[in-house]
Amino acid sequence: MTAYFIRRFLLILPTLVGATMAVYFIVRMAPGGPVEAMMRQAMALNAKSSQRDAGGSLSEEQKEQLLVHFKFDKPYLIGYLMWLGALPSEESRQVIKFDEGKMDGRCTLKRLLPRAEWKPNNAYEVIEATVYENGEVRDMNGKLLPEWKARLEWKKLRFVVFRPEFNGLLQGNLGISTRYNDPVGGMMLERMPVSIFYGLISFVLTYIVCIPLGVVKAIKHRSFLDNASSILIFIGYAVPGFVLGSILVVYLAARMGWFPTGGFTSENFADMSFMQKVWDLVHHGVLPLVCYMVGSFAFITMLMKNNLMDNLASDYVRTAVAKGASFRLAVVGHALRNSLIPIATTLGGIVTIFVAGSILVERVFDINGFGMLSFQAVLDRDVPLMMGILTIDVFLIMLGNILSDYLVACMDPRIRFE
């Protein structure tokens, strides 16, 4: 079984590469995108500043700068490998033009220093250098600068000078958001507390309530309690979470004033005491949690009930009762453990609480969670943010599947992954 899980962990990387590559290619091929969005913004600014330029567009150099900034000037595969960090990207890129008769030129190179070397008024190292025909970059004293490279583009009569640097996913860098101009990793970490709060609480409450309820429904099958609870469960399952959220916001929050109409916390949350913060989180979280859990109640409850009823009808349970075991012992000691095996397959979902979130529920309650971050990234065609969210989603889903297999193997000794 150890070899099986080792193979599963080794498959995470190729699966992650395949999923992210497919999405990257689709995003690159789809019309629109961050480059087109910035071009439209520039055209709108030109139209406001001068009516004569209202129908104008960006120059070819400006378009090229945008493509280079988003690494869209490279072929699809090369751009993806740069994002992955398997190929070096061109950092600190600049263009130096030359005349046909003289294929060299002077340039000013700027390199961002490590944070420990930053000065109060400067964070860059500036070097005056010369680029030669053979692609070498040397300083004014003739010393070779090996970390800088130059690429000759003869048709355009220019050199492209850059620092090749591996700076992608494999190096722990998810890129900079094109919409917010912030690091993607920091943006996702900022939304993590919201996802963990709602995801973990809804996950725990669902299993604490649904497993005992499923056991009671199986034992009291076709009783008034079973029928009444089934009606309520399936009514809740049939109502979408965002529809229920809209009703709760209108009646319990807006009209009755029992709960806040939206937000994760109050505006003065930072000035509250510890107990006031706890109450504020609970007060804001009740309605969204109801909407998050309403859909999963029916699935877990009926899964528990149906599996327990199947096991209660099995020969080994009847044999245990015939040998003198009480019905309670037969249920708790024999049938319940086997009935929990299918439930264990869903426990791997606990890993995905870090990126859990319903887009519509978060929009109804004005919660800045992971769902809204994903939705906004798609609307803005924010490629680095979309790729970062996808990477974390795929990794956690695969990790959850492996955890589910492990839990099933622990609960059922008959299962061995060989």
C-alpha positions in Angstrom: 0.0 0.0 0.0 3.0 2.3 0.6 4.0 2.0 -3.0 0.5 2.9 -4.1 0.5 6.1 -2.2 4.0 7.0 -3.4 2.8 6.6 -7.0 -0.2 8.8 -6.2 2.0 11.5 -4.8 4.3 11.3 -7.8 1.4 11.7 -10.1 0.5 15.1 -8.6 3.1 17.0 -10.6 2.3 15.7 -14.1 -1.4 16.1 -13.4 -0.9 19.6 -12.2 1.2 20.4 -15.3 -1.4 18.9 -17.6 -4.3 20.9 -16.0 -2.5 24.2 -15.9 -1.2 23.8 -19.4 -4.7 23.2 -20.8 -6.1 26.2 -19.1 -3.2 28.4 -20.0 -3.6 27.5 -23.7 -7.3 28.1 -23.6 -6.9 31.5 -22.0 -4.3 32.5 -24.6 -6.5 31.4 -27.5 -9.7 33.0 -26.2 -10.5 36.5 -27.5 -10.0 39.4 -25.2 -7.6 39.4 -22.3 -5.4 41.7 -20.2 -3.6 43.2 -23.2 -6.8 44.1 -25.0 -8.3 45.5 -21.8 -5.4 47.8 -21.2 -5.5 48.8 -24.9 -9.2 49.7 -24.4 -8.4 51.7 -21.3 -5.7 53.6 -23.2 -8.0 54.4 -26.0 -10.6 55.6 -23.6 -8.1 58.0 -22.0 -7.1 59.3 -25.4 -10.7 59.9 -26.3 -11.2 61.9 -23.1 -8.1 63.9 -23.5 -8.5 64.7 -27.2 -11.5 64.2 -29.4 -9.2 64.0 -32.4 -7.6 60.8 -31.0 -10.9 59.2 -30.1 -10.6 56.7 -32.9 -6.9 56.1 -32.4 -5.1 53.1 -31.0 -1.8 52.3 -29.3 1.4 52.4 -31.2 3.1 49.2 -32.2 5.8 49.7 -29.6 3.2 50.2 -26.9 1.4 47.1 -28.0 4.7 45.2 -27.9 5.5 46.4 -24.4 2.1 45.1 -23.2 2.7 41.7 -24.8 6.2 41.5 -23.3 4.9 42.5 -19.9 2.3 39.6 -19.9 4.8 37.2 -21.6 2.3 37.0 -24.5 5.0 37.7 -27.1 6.3 34.1 -26.8 4.7 31.0 -28.3 2.2 29.3 -26.2 4.4 26.5 -25.0 7.4 28.8 -24.3 5.1 31.2 -22.4 3.7 28.4 -20.3 7.2 27.0 -19.5 8.2 30.5 -18.4 5.2 30.7 -16.1 6.0 27.2 -14.8 9.6 28.2 -14.1 11.0 25.5 -16.4 12.5 28.1 -18.7 14.1 31.4 -17.7 12.0 34.5 -18.2 13.4 37.8 -19.5 13.6 40.1 -16.5 14.6 43.8 -16.7 14.1 43.7 -20.4 15.0 46.8 -22.5 15.5 47.5 -26.2 18.6 49.2 -27.7 18.4 50.3 -31.3 21.5 50.7 -33.5 22.4 51.8 -37.0 23.2 49.4 -39.8 26.9 50.3 -39.8 27.4 50.0 -36.1 26.0 47.0 -34.3 26.6 48.0 -30.7 25.2 50.5 -28.3 25.3 51.8 -24.8 22.6 51.2 -22.3 21.7 51.7 -18.6 21.0 48.5 -16.8 18.9 48.5 -13.6 18.7 45.5 -11.3 16.5 45.2 -8.2 18.7 44.6 -5.2 17.9 42.0 -2.5 15.7 43.5 0.2 18.6 43.5 2.7 20.6 45.9 0.5 17.8 48.4 -0.1 18.5 52.0 0.8 15.9 54.5 2.0 15.8 56.3 -1.4 17.0 53.5 -3.8 16.3 49.8 -4.3 18.1 49.4 -7.6 21.6 48.9 -8.8 22.4 51.0 -11.9 25.1 50.0 -14.3 26.3 51.8 -17.4 27.1 49.1 -20.0 27.7 48.5 -23.7 26.1 45.8 -25.9 28.3 44.3 -28.6 27.5 42.5 -31.8 28.4 39.1 -30.4 25.7 39.5 -27.7 28.1 40.3 -24.9 27.2 42.9 -22.3 30.1 44.7 -20.6 30.4 47.6 -18.2 32.3 50.8 -19.0 35.6 49.2 -17.8 35.2 46.3 -20.2 34.2 43.8 -17.6 31.8 41.1 -18.8 28.4 41.1 -17.1 27.5 37.4 -17.3 24.0 37.7 -15.7 22.9 39.9 -18.6 22.2 38.6 -22.1 21.5 40.3 -25.4 19.5 39.0 -28.4 20.1 40.5 -31.8 17.0 41.3 -33.9 18.5 42.3 -37.2 15.3 43.0 -39.0 14.3 45.6 -36.4 17.9 46.9 -36.0 18.0 46.5 -32.3 19.3 44.5 -29.4 17.0 43.1 -26.6 18.9 43.1 -23.3 17.6 41.1 -20.4 18.5 39.0 -17.3 17.5 35.4 -17.8 16.0 34.2 -14.5 14.0 31.2 -13.4 11.0 32.8 -11.7 7.9 30.7 -11.9 5.7 28.2 -10.1 8.6 25.8 -9.5 10.4 28.6 -7.7 7.3 29.5 -5.6 6.3 32.5 -7.6 2.7 32.7 -8.9 3.2 36.0 -10.6 1.7 39.5 -10.3 -2.0 40.1 -10.8 -2.6 42.1 -14.0 -5.7 43.7 -12.5 -4.6 44.6 -9.0 -0.8 44.7 -9.5 -0.3 42.7 -6.3 1.5 39.3 -5.8 -1.0 36.5 -6.5 0.2 34.4 -3.6 -0.4 37.3 -1.2 -3.9 37.9 -2.6 -4.8 34.3 -2.1 -3.4 34.1 1.4 -5.4 37.2 2.3 -8.7 35.4 1.4 -7.7 32.2 3.1 -9.1 33.1 6.6 -12.6 33.6 5.0 -12.5 30.3 3.3 -11.2 28.4 6.3 -13.8 30.0 8.6 -16.8 29.1 6.4 -15.4 25.9 5.0 -14.2 24.3 8.3 -17.3 25.2 10.3 -19.7 24.1 7.6 -17.7 20.8 7.1 -17.7 20.0 10.8 -21.4 21.0 11.4 -22.5 19.0 8.4 -20.9 15.7 9.6 -21.8 16.3 13.3 -25.5 16.7 12.4 -25.9 14.5 9.3 -24.3 11.3 10.6 -26.5 11.0 13.8 -29.5 12.1 11.8 -28.8 9.4 9.2 -28.5 6.8 11.9 -31.8 7.8 13.5 -33.6 7.8 10.1 -32.3 4.3 9.4 -33.4 2.9 12.7 -36.8 4.8 12.6 -37.4 4.0 8.9 -40.9 5.0 7.6 -41.8 6.6 11.0 -43.2 10.1 11.3 -39.7 11.4 12.3 -38.1 9.8 9.2 -40.8 11.2 6.8 -40.9 14.7 8.3 -37.1 15.0 8.3 -36.9 13.7 4.7 -39.4 16.4 3.6 -37.4 19.2 5.2 -34.1 17.8 4.0 -35.2 17.6 0.3 -36.9 21.0 0.4 -33.6 22.4 1.6 -31.7 20.5 -1.1 -34.1 21.7 -3.8 -33.6 25.4 -2.9 -30.3 26.8 -4.3 -28.0 28.4 -1.7 -28.0 31.8 -3.3 -31.8 31.8 -3.6 -32.1 31.0 0.1 -29.5 33.6 0.9 -31.5 36.3 -0.9 -34.6 35.4 1.1 -32.7 35.4 4.4 -31.1 38.7 3.6 -34.4 40.4 2.7 -36.5 39.1 5.6 -34.1 38.3 8.5 -31.5 40.9 7.9 -33.0 43.9 6.1 -36.6 43.8 7.4 -36.3 42.1 10.8 -32.8 43.4 11.5 -31.7 40.3 13.3 -28.5 39.8 11.3 -26.2 42.0 9.2 -27.0 42.3 5.6 -23.5 41.4 4.4 -19.8 41.4 5.0 -17.4 39.1 6.9 -17.0 41.4 9.9 -18.1 44.8 11.1 -16.1 48.0 10.2 -14.9 48.5 13.7 -13.8 44.8 14.1 -10.2 45.7 14.9 -11.3 47.9 17.9 -13.4 45.1 19.6 -12.4 42.9 22.5 -11.9 39.2 22.0 -15.4 38.2 23.0 -16.9 41.0 20.9 -14.9 39.7 17.9 -16.2 36.2 18.5 -19.7 37.4 18.6 -19.3 39.6 15.6 -18.0 36.6 13.5 -20.9 34.4 14.7 -23.4 37.2 14.0 -22.1 37.7 10.5 -21.6 34.0 9.8 -25.0 32.5 10.7 -26.9 33.2 7.4 -24.0 32.4 5.0 -23.3 29.1 6.9 -26.9 28.1 6.5 -26.7 28.7 2.7 -23.3 26.9 2.5 -24.6 23.7 4.3 -28.2 23.4 3.0 -27.1 21.5 -0.1 -24.8 19.0 1.5 -27.3 18.0 4.3 -29.4 15.8 2.1 -26.5 14.0 0.4 -24.6 13.1 3.6 -27.8 12.3 5.6 -29.3 10.0 2.9 -25.9 8.4 2.2 -25.6 7.5 5.9 -29.2 6.3 6.1 -29.1 4.1 3.0 -25.7 2.4 3.8 -26.8 1.7 7.4 -30.1 0.2 6.3 -28.2 -2.0 3.8 -25.8 -3.2 6.6 -28.7 -3.8 9.0 -30.2 -6.2 6.5 -27.0 -8.1 6.1 -26.5 -11.7 7.4 -23.7 -10.8 9.8 -26.0 -8.4 11.7 -28.8 -10.9 11.9 -26.3 -13.5 13.1 -25.1 -11.2 15.8 -28.6 -10.6 17.0 -29.4 -14.3 16.9 -26.4 -15.0 19.1 -27.8 -12.7 21.8 -26.3 -9.3 20.9 -28.6 -6.4 21.6 -29.9 -4.4 18.7 -27.9 -1.4 19.9 -24.7 -3.4 19.9 -25.5 -4.8 16.5 -25.9 -1.2 15.2 -23.0 0.5 16.9 -20.6 -2.4 17.0 -21.1 -4.0 13.6 -23.2 -2.1 11.1 -22.2 1.5 11.9 -18.5 1.0 11.1 -19.1 -0.5 7.8 -21.7 2.2 7.0 -19.1 4.9 7.6 -16.8 3.6 4.9 -18.6 5.4 2.1 -18.7 8.5 4.3 -14.9 8.3 4.6 -14.6 8.8 0.8 -16.0 12.3 1.3 -13.7 13.3 4.2 -10.9 14.2 1.8 -12.9 17.3 1.0 -11.6 18.8 4.2 -8.4 19.7 2.3 -10.3 21.9 -0.1 -11.7 24.2 2.6 -8.7 26.4 2.0 -10.2 27.4 -1.4 -13.8 26.6 -0.7 -16.4 29.2 -1.5 -19.7 29.7 -3.3 -19.5 32.6 -5.8 -23.2 33.3 -5.6 -23.5 33.0 -1.8 -20.5 35.3 -1.4 -22.0 37.8 -3.8 -25.3 37.8 -2.0 -23.7 38.4 1.4 -20.9 40.7 0.0 -18.2 38.4 1.3 -14.7 38.8 -0.1 -13.8 35.1 -0.1 -12.1 32.8 -2.5 -15.2 32.3 -4.6 -15.5 36.0 -5.4 -11.7 36.2 -6.1 -12.0 33.4 -8.6 -15.1 35.0 -10.2 -13.4 38.4 -10.5 -10.2 36.9 -11.9 -12.2 35.3 -14.8 -14.1 38.5 -15.5 -10.9 40.6 -15.6 -9.1 37.9 -17.6 -6.4 38.2 -14.9 -4.3 35.3 -16.2 -1.7 35.1 -13.4 -4.5 35.1 -10.7 -6.5 32.6 -12.7 -3.5 30.3 -13.0 -2.6 30.7 -9.3 -6.1 29.8 -8.1 -6.2 26.9 -10.5 -2.9 25.6 -9.3 -4.0 25.6 -5.7 -7.4 24.1 -6.5 -5.9 21.2 -8.5 -3.2 20.5 -5.9 -5.7 20.4 -3.0 -8.3 18.3 -4.9 -5.6 15.7 -5.7 -4.4 15.8 -2.1 -8.0 15.3 -0.9 -8.5 12.3 -3.1 -5.3 10.7 -1.7 -6.5 11.5 1.9 -9.9 9.9 1.1 -8.2 6.7 -0.1 -6.1 6.6 3.0 -9.1 7.0 5.3 -11.0 4.3 3.5 -8.1 1.9 3.9 -7.8 2.7 7.6 -11.5 2.0 8.2 -11.8 -1.1 6.1 -9.1 -3.7 6.6 -10.3 -5.6 3.5 -9.1 -2.7 1.3 -5.5 -2.8 0.3 -4.2 -0.7 -2.5 -1.5 -2.8 -4.2 
